[in-house]
Amino acid sequence: MMNLVVKKSGAKRYVSLMGILCYCIVLLGWANTWEDIRRESKKIHSVSAQFSQKKHVQILTRPLVSKGFFYFQAPDSVRWEYTSPIKSVLIMHKGNIKRYTQGEKGLAEDASGPLEAMQSVLQEIGRWTRGEFTENEHFSATLKGGKAPRIILTPKEKGMAAMISRVVITLSPDRQGVIKTVKIFENEGNHTLFEFTDVQINGKISEMLFREM
């Protein structure tokens, strides 16, 4: 989900990273063992959070910084919204996917890019919210316990591994079950860091957020 205006050559990466970020967010209620994770995941009905994204590219001296909001409503409604530096919105609701990007006349629906492929991501989100991830065909998951538990995802497929080497999810040491950061290690030494703040679990979220831009 690094680029909101996606070229055809970057379609696979867009879908992959979008899936990973959704995966990470629904991990918010998980604990120190896989049994705890399966039990706690059943309690998650909604998630909202602010996020900052810092993409570190070796050829740049400073990271590319973006900010925005994330909303999740069980079983499969997602709104991923960038507010700066360029506004864009991705909405998934009841099997329908829409993306809006900034144009000369403001936000407009963008039908380009791998929207059809995002259908598979919706199916994965359903599995993850039920805690069904250890059988995932795309990633191997390792749980590291402790004061600040970490979940490490490693791609199983060679094609995915060529783009992403691993994903490290760090949970907050002060608030049980809340994600502090997600770090995606990409190829060529690049990486992207997501930091989450103002995380609300099972708060009331209007369905209109998933219907309107």
Secondary structure as UniProt FT lines:
FT   HELIX           8..10
FT   HELIX           11..25
FT   TURN            26..29
FT   HELIX           34..41
FT   TURN            42..43
FT   STRAND          46..56
FT   TURN            58..59
FT   STRAND          64..73
FT   TURN            74..76
FT   STRAND          77..84
FT   STRAND          88..93
FT   TURN            94..95
FT   STRAND          96..103
FT   TURN            104..105
FT   STRAND          106..109
FT   TURN            115..117
FT   HELIX           118..129
FT   TURN            130..131
FT   TURN            134..135
FT   STRAND          139..144
FT   STRAND          150..155
FT   HELIX           158..161
FT   TURN            162..163
FT   STRAND          164..171
FT   TURN            176..177
FT   STRAND          179..186
FT   HELIX           187..189
FT   STRAND          191..201
FT   HELIX           207..210
//
